[in-house]
Amino acid sequence: MSRPFNFSAGPAVLPEEVLERAAADMLDWHGSGMSVMEMSHRGKEFVSIYEAAEADVRELLAVPEGFKILFMQGGGIAENAIVPLNLSRGERADFVVTGVWSERPQKEARKYCDVNVAASNADTGHTTLPDAGSWKLSPNARYVHVCSNETVHGIEMHELPDLKALGCDAPLVADISSHMLSRPVDWSRVGLAFGGAQKNVGPAGVTLVFVRQDLLGHAMAHCPSAFDYKIVADNQSMYNTPPTYGIYIAGLTFQWLKAQGGVAAIEQRNIAKAKMLYDFIDSSDFYVNRVATNCRSRMNIPFFLADESRNDAFLAQAKARGLLQLKGYKTLGGMRASLYNAMPLAGVEALVSHMREFEKEHA
Ligand SMILES: *Cc1c(COP(=O)(O)O)cnc(C)c1O
């Protein structure tokens, strides 16, 4: 039985092999007599699942020893508060606004610290990436926040900014929710990176945080203990009960990714998939993507029909052809195709062929 292709931005497609493995393990994980959901998080079975997941993601992303990897809860939106609670010391933080997912954190952080918007692409309707050289960084910022892949607007930083080269010593904080594990990370440029699992890693409910150790231990006095990175790190993410089942599924995805050849191999496939869709959109007058070519996301590709009155027909026919969840973000409208790691090239081929057919019928 072949399943439809699922283009959701999140919660999103998972590798079929991962879902099959989870189904096979459901009632009895490895002869333990228990589902993973029924295990104590401190028992040897779950601890082995946790340790393998952590080691595998560390290996996949080549995370240096100087970074802690935390499995938290609350998603990207909670991190927008947890980061200033831990890093700002109630002082100043800089934000680069490039779309919905960097606009929200600068607003949230105002509850906890002094906020400077160092750059914004709002004047272009969030279709460009302000050149790092033009960012108005504060001399005393405790951190600089970016969203390196804007899930809604489809903008990706193909390279993380080198703050040191800009004369800035503050750590870079990157929200990598929607492109985590789609490409390698240059950790020399990062102080902290976080991402919700439900885009490219596993089910909703797990947040991965990669944090340089010198940034631990500076939480504000009123920071909840369960959100204090140092407390979470000192307790191997088990200060409170971690999202055990989500960590298990994330672990299966990490194993799947290793079997695919790792992050460098999947990056090449992601480049090829995105190119196929952008090339088709750019070759047609019927569809348009408005993002500047130097910052188009490989993961989330918004596009619009030139005649928006055909949107419903486009989506209905897509669904009939086994192409699911292509509707664009609520405030942006149009369409969005998310091409995460688990989306095979065949899915992109099927989408392009639907778009071509639909154009032929309606142009
Ligand atoms: C989805 C998303 C979020 C929000 O995640 P929640 O799990 O809903 O908190 C934050 N940032 C980015 C980049 C996202 O794609």
The ligand as a Gaussian input file, in Angstrom:
#p B3LYP/6-31G(d) Opt

LIG

0 1
 C        6.590000      25.682000      14.113000
 C        7.596000      26.671000      14.522000
 C        7.590000      27.252000      15.796000
 C        6.488000      26.989000      16.805000
 O        6.595000      25.761000      17.366000
 P        5.590000      25.286000      18.535000
 O        5.961000      23.860000      18.685000
 O        4.200000      25.498000      18.035000
 O        5.886000      26.069000      19.741000
 C        8.603000      28.126000      16.130000
 N        9.576000      28.421000      15.251000
 C        9.610000      27.888000      14.014000
 C       10.721000      28.252000      13.085000
 C        8.626000      26.997000      13.610000
 O        8.660000      26.464000      12.381000

